Structures are given as C-alpha cells and as structure tokens.
Amino acid sequence: MGPWLDSITAWLSANPSWLGAAVFLVSFVECLAIAGIIVPGTVLLFAIAALAGSGILPLGEALLLGFLGGLLGDFVSYFLGRRFHQNIRRLPGLRQHPEWIAGAETYFQRYGIASLLVGRFIGPLRPMLPMVAGMFDMPLVRFAAVSVVAAAGWSVAYILPGWATGAAIRLPLPEGFWPEAAVVGAGLAVLLGVAIQSSVRAKPYATWLIALTCLILLIGVFLGWPYLAHLDQGVMTLVQEHRSEAAENFVVLVTGLGDFKTQFCAAALLLIVLVITRQWRHAVFACSTTLGSAIINQCMKHTFARARPEVLAEPLSSYSMPSGHASASFALFMTLAVLAGRGQPVRLRLTWLVLGVIPAASICVSRVYLGVHWPTDVLAGMLLAFFACATSLAFVENKQPLPALPLRVWWLLLPVIFAVLVGFAAHSLTHGLIRYEY
C-alpha cells in the first residue's frame, strides 16, 4: 500500500483544493457497505487528515466533511438494505464472503440500536451494520438519529488524531516537545496495553492491575509536570493557533457539559435512578467513582497549588491541576460505559469504554482551547477518573461480577442524563454562566 498511499498524498499536496473532497470521499467509502471492508480507508484517512492539518484545511472543516461523508455512507448502505433485503447476499463480494454480513447480522440482532453505536468503531462491522439495519427494516427516523450521533463521534475519533499530527509537525514547537510527548504517549500506551491484555485474557486481577497502572501514571504526572513544560507549551500553542470566533460558541457549549453544576446534577440523577430501580451495587459503583473523583480532585488541587495558564485576559486565580472538568466528565462517562458493558463480551466492553472517552476527551480539549487548563492538567484529571473508576469496580466486583443493567433502567436513565447535560450546557451558554474555574 506504501507507493499507492504516497502517490495519493503527493497528488493532494500538489492539488490542495481537492483535499476537502478527498476527506469527504474517503470517509464515505470507509462507511459504505462492502467497499469499507475492501478499501484500507483508516490508514488513508489518517494520512489525508495529517495533510489537512499541515495548514491546508481547518480542523472544523475536516471534521464536518468527515462527518458528512460517513453519514452519507451510512444512509446509502441503509437504503441498499431496505431496497434489496435478503437479495443483498447476491451482490459481488458478499457471494464470495458471506461471513461479512453474517457477523453483522448476529451483532445487530443481539444488540439492536447499541450495535450501530458501538459497531461504528469496530472495523469489519462499521460498513455492514447500516445495511443490515435496512435489511431488518429499522425505522428510518430511529436509524438516522443513531447514525448522526455515531458519525459525529467517529469523525472526531478518526480524523482528529491525523489532523493534530499534521499540525504538530508544521508548527515550530519547543525543542523538547517530541521527547516529552513520546514519554506521555508511552505511558498511555502501557495503560492501554495492560487494560486490553488483562481483560482479553480474563485475568481475575485485571481491574486491580488497571487501577494500579493508573495510579502509577497519575503519580508520575504530578511529580513530573514541571519537566513536561515543553509539552504543555507546544500543545497550548497548537490549540490556541486555531481559535476562531466561529468555533467559540461550540467550544463553550462543550465545556459547559463538564461544568460543576451540570456534572453534579447528572451524577445525582444517575444515582437516583439506580436507587429507585434498586440497582444497589451499580449505585455503589457509580457513587464511589463520581464522588471519589471529586474529593480526590479537590485535595490534589490544594496540595500541588499549580497556577493556571495566562491565556485569558483576566487569568483565573484558582488552582489548575488536576482539571475538575476532566476528572468529573471522565468519571461520569466511564461509569456509564462500564455499566453499559456489563454482561457483554470483552471486545464490546472495550468499545463502550472508547465511546465513553470521546465526549469526555472533547470536554478536555475545550479546556485547553479556552486556555484555562494546561494539557497535563486534563491528563491528570483523566488518569484520576480512570483510577477511581477501576478501584470502585474492583471493590464492587470483589466477590461476584456486576450484572448487566436491565433494559428498562437504560430507557429511563439515558434520556434523563442527556436532557440534563444538554439543558444545563445550553442554559449556561445562553446566559453566560460557564464557570471556567472548575
């Protein structure tokens, strides 16, 4: 694939006006039934996104084009399924590889709507599930609603890393940026490897091992943040360079999702629903994760007393590390992701965790974008929430695994939390009540 990829990127470098069309087209093909399995779109999309980040295409445009391309791929696949139903198996490619559609059918029949959200991040399933949803006559309105949410998360997860890589290579970053970034990246890679390997191998001590790894990395960040100054300055420069008035309101809305009042009400409603439905062990896990993260966060803020960045016209006087928005949002979304994955295969549990990371990470990026936290602040907040979540889960599952939540609880829980998050964030944006200091 090397020469072919090089020729495409070379042509796009010489013809940058076509780069936006390339992001849209590759995203479309990556999410299109059958074609998404055959074409190595993930690698190609990363390369094109990196090229876009080199100064050719703004991040907002790249994310929007990726979102629209992926969404179009979903809808074309869906209508193919609705049009041909079971005759779809006669199409070229599926006749020779019936397992492509068989796996997606099994997955869809088992998990329903959730399969469209989670399967979006599982390569072989991503292009096939919308077509299977059409084959089984899923209502268009329901499919469209789920597909919009899934495509938005997919666009961020698949385009942002490549775009950020291209932008980082282009900018004159501090000399020590890349070595420090490599150290942080290696630490996160170790955490990811420990989580995946211990979970896949079903080790009885897997959750404790993950908690211990998070604790070691968290201590490392707290002791080592003075030595990560080049990383902080470099990432801050990268993010601040792309500030724009057009994106300001959206970023403020995102950061409002992590505001203290918003997160407190969402966590409180989560606990109330779990208690009302008598899910006692789930309630203990959720309470210990969210409350534990908040208590530890405030203790650490005053222990290390780190000053905030001087980006705002009037810099905030409160302490910076760890970010309260980061720890609260990761604690809430990781709690929901863990509860969603109970009673499901390891692969699906890990995918739910990835889905939980996306909104929490978006809130973290908004904090750096607004200049109220250093990158290592949000990194510490994330690791703190991971540690609290893993420790709480290990205690709750000490004697027996946590069972899956009944579906009736989810139908009550999700609309309530979604309404609270969006309602408070929108109200804060409208009335200018965003509290940057959390």
N, C-alpha and C positions, 0 to 999 in steps of 0.2 A: 504493500500500500504506500510505501515511502515515496517513490517517484511520482505517483499519481497525486498524492497529497501535496507534494512540493510544487507540482505544476499548477494545481488549482490555486494555492496560496500566492504563488508568483504572479499568476494572471490577475488575481484580485488586487494585489499590491500595485500592479501597473494600471488597473482599472477600478479605482476605489469607489466610483459612483455605483458600481454593481454590488458592493458589499452588503448593503441592506437587503437587496433582493436575494443574495446568497444565504443570509441568516434566515430569511423567511422560507426559502425553498428547502434548505436542509432540515429545518425544524418540521416542515410539512412532511417531507419524506420519512423522517425519523419516526413520526407518529402515524404514518399511513400503513394500513394493513398489508401484510406480506412484504412490501418494499422496506419497511422499517426493520425487518429481520435480515434481509439480504444486504442492504447498504450499511456500511460501518459509519453511521451518522454521528455517533457520540464523539469519536475522535475528530471527525471532520468539523463538527460543530465547535469543539473546543479550539481548534486551530483558527477557524474563522472568527470566533469571538475574541481570541487573542489579537488577531489582526485588527479587529474593530477597536479594541482597547488601546491600540498604539496611536490613537488620536484621530482616527478616520470617522468613527461613529460614536456618538454619545451613549452612555450606559442606558438611559431611559429609552432611546430608540431601539437599541439592541434587544432589551428585554421585551419591549412591546412587539417587535417583529417576531421574536421567538415565540411569544405567547400566541400571536395571531396565526403563525404558521402551524404550531402544534394543535391549536384549536381547529383549524381547517382540516388537518389530517384526521382528527377525531371524528368530525362530522362526515367527512367523505367515507371513512371506514364504517361509521354507524349506518349511513344510508345504503351502503353496499350490502350490509347485513339485512336491513329491512327489505331491500329490493329482491334479493336472491334467496334469503333464508337458508334452508339446508342445501340448496343447489350451489351455494358458495364453495362447497367442497370440491366442485369440479374445476375451479379456477386453476390456471397454471401455477405451480408452486405448491398448492395445497394437495393436489393429487399425488405428488411425489413425497410430500412431508405432512401427512395427516396429523402427526403429533403436535404441529404448531397450533392448530386450532383445538385439538383435544385438551391440551393443557389449559388453554384459556377458558374453555367451556367448563372444565372441572372447577377452576378457580372462581369463575363468575357464579356458578350455581351454588357454590359453598359460601361465598362472602357477599354476593349481591353488590349493592352500591359501594361498599367498602373496597371491593376489588378494583373499582375504577380509580379510587384514590391511591391505594397502596400499589396496585399493579403498574401505575404510571412510572414508578421508579424501579421496576424490575424489567430489564432489557427485553427478553423474549416475549413478555406478556404485554408490554406497552402498546404496540401497534395492533395487537389482535383483540384486546378486550372491548374496544368500542364496536368493532364489527360483530363480536359475539353478543354484545348488548342489543344491537339492532336485530340480530337473528332471533333473539328471545323476546322481541317486541317491547323492550323497555320504553316507557312513555318518553316522548321527546323532551318535554319540559324538565323531567327529572334528570335525564341524561345530560341535557345542556347545563343545568345548574351544577352538577357534579363535575362535568368536564371543564367548565370555566375555572373552578377552584383548583382542580388538578393541573390544568395547563399553566395557571399562574405560578404555582409552586414549582412545577417542572422547569419553567423558563428561568426562574431565579437560580435553581439548583444546577442547571446545566450550562447556562450562559455566563452567569456572574463570575465563576472561577476563571474561565478563559479570558474574559474581558479584563478582570483585575490583573491577571498575569501580564497581559499585553501592556496595560497602563503602567505597571510597576517597572517593566523593562524600559519603557520610554522615558520615564521621569528621572531627573538627576537626584537619586536618592542618596542618603548618607552612606558613607563608605562601609560602615559596619552593619548595614541593613540586612543584607543577604545572609551573612553568618548567623545573626540573631534570629532571622526568620527561619533558617534551617533548624536551629535548636528547638524553637517553639513547634515547628512542623513535625520534627522527630518525636517530640513528646506527645503530641496529639495522635501521631501515627501509632505509637506504642499503646496508647489508651484504646484506640480503635481496634488494634490487633488483639489486645487482651480481651476486649468485650466480645469480639466475633469468635475468636478461637475457644474461649472458655464457655460461651453459650452454645456454639455448634457442637462441641464435644460433651455437652450436658454435664459439666463438672458440678459437683454439689456445692463447691465453694465459689462458683463463678461470680455471684453478686458481691460477695465479700472481697474478692480479688479486684473487681472493678472499683469498688469503694476505696480500697487501699491505693490503687493506682491514681485515682482522682485526688486523694488526699496528698500523696507524694508530689504530684504535679502542682497542686494548689500551694503547698508549702514552697515549692521551687519558684513559683511566680511571685509570692510575697517576699521571699528572700532575694530574688534575683531581678526584680523590676528596675532597680537603679542601673543594672547592666544591660537593660533592654531599651535604653533611651533612643538608640538609632532606629530600632523597630517602631517604637511609638511615634517618633517624629516622621519617619518615612510613610507609615500608613496614614497618619494625620494629613500629611502633605498630599498624598494620593487622593484621599477622600475630599479634602477641602477644595482641591483644584476643580472639582466637578460640581460644586454647589451652583444652583441656579434658582431663580425665582419660581420657575415653572414647577420645580420639584419640591419647593419648600413646604407647601401645604400638605402634600402627600407624606413627606417625612415627619412632619409634626403630628399628623394623624397616626402614623405608625408608632411613633414614640409614645403617643397617648395611650396605646394599648398596654404599655408597660408602666404607666403611672401608678403611684401608690394606691390611690382610691380605686382605680379600675381593677388592679390585681387583687386588692383586698376583697372587694365585692365578689369578684369571680371565684376566688378561693373559698370564700364564705358560702356562696351558693352551692359550690361543688360539695362541700361538707354537709350542708343542709339536705341536699338531695340524697346523698349517700346514707345519712342518718334516717331520714324519713322512710326510705326504701329498705331500711335495716341491713344495709351492707356494712356491717360493723368493722370488719378487718380492712376493707377498702377505705373506710373513713379514717381509720387509724393511720394507714399508709399515707393518705392524702394530707392529713393534718400534720403529721410529723415531717413530711417533705416540705410543705409550704411554710409552716410556722418555723421549723428548724432553720430553713434557709434565711428567713427574715431575721431571726435572732442572731445567728452567726454573722450575717452580713453587717448588722449594726455594731456588733462587738469588734469586728475586724476593722471597720471604718475608723473607729476611735483609737484603736490600738496602733494602726500604722499612720493615720493622720496625713494622708497624701493630698497635696494640693491639686486642684483641677486645672485643666489646660486654660491658657489665657487667649481663647479664641473669641469668646463673646465680648461685646463692647463693655459690659459690666461683668467681669468674671465672678463666678459663684464662690461664696466663702465656705460652703460645706465641704466635707472631705470626699475624696474621689474613689478610693479603692476599698472593696470591690463595688462594681456598679449595682445599685439596687434594682434598676430596671432589668439588668441581665439576670441576676440571681432569681428575682421573682418570676420573670417570664419563663425562664428555663424550668424552674421548679413546677410551675403550673402546667406547661405544655408537656414536660416529661412525665408528670403524674398522669395526665390524660393518655399519653402514648403508652405508658406501661399498663394502665388499666385496659386499654383497647387491645393490647397484645396478649392478655392472659388467656390461657387455654388454646393458643394458636401455635403453629409450627415456628421454629426458631427464625427461619427466614422472614416470615411475616412479622414477627415481633420486632426484629431489627428494622424492618421497613417502616413500621409505625413510629419507631424512635426517630428515623430520618425525617418523617413527616412532621414530628413534633419540633425538630430542630429548626425547620425553615422559618416559622413565624417568630420564634424566639431569637434566632440569628438576625432576622430583619430588624427587630427592635434594637438589638445590639449595634448594628450598623448605623441606625438612626441616631444613636447616642454619640458616636464618633463623628457622624456627619454634622450634627449640631454643635460639635466642639465642647461638649460638657463632660466627656469622659475620654481618657486615654484608651487605646486598644487593649493594653494589658489590664485595665480596669474591667472591661467587659469579659476578657478571657478569665480573670479571676472569678467574676460573678458566675460565669458558665460552669467552671470547674466546681465551685462551691455548690451549685444546684445539683450537679451530677453526683457529687459526694453525698449530699443529703438524701437524694432520691435512692441511690444504691444502698446506702446504710439503712434507710427506712424499710426498703423492700426486703433486705436481708433479715431484719428483725421480724417483720410480719410473716415471712415465709420460713421462719426458723424450724417449725415442726411440720408444716404442710404447705404446698403451693397455694397461691392466691387464685381462687377460681375466677372464671370469666364473669363479667357483669351481665346480668340479664338484658336482653334487647330493650325491654320496656324502660329500663333505667336510662339507657342511652337516648331513647326518644324524648325523655324528659330533660336529660342533662345537657345535651348539645345545644338545643335551641336557646335554653336559658343562658348558658355561658356565652354563646355567640352574641346574643342580644345585649348582654352586659358589656362585653368588650367593645363592640362597635358603638353602642349607645354612649358610653362614657367617653370614648375617644372622640367621637363626633361632637359631643357637647363641649368637651374641653377645647377642641379646635375652634368651634363656632364662637365660644365666649372667651377665648384666650386664656384658658385656665391651666394649660400644660405646666406642670411643675418640673422644671429641669433638674432640681436639686436632689431627686430621689436616688 
